[in-house]
């Protein structure tokens, strides 16, 4: 069974990216641009002020925005790029 990850630190990156540090010590960058291009619930993230309102849930298991949109820590870890590979 895959290990469950918790987010311990969140930094806002450039161009719709989140830089996340996890409880295993890894840091990954997750680019939301492909999701935002789909529109729908992701459309509000185009506004920088709104994108920057992201918070880590109290239990560290997801990030969330005020409209209820959330992204699971495990998905962010799996689909994120290790920070040292991001230019």
Secondary structure, 3 states (H helix, E strand, C coil): CCCCCCEEEEEECCCCEEEEEECCCCEEEEECHHHHHCCHHHHHHHCHHHHCCCEECCCCCEEECCCCCEEEHHHHHHHCEEHHHCC
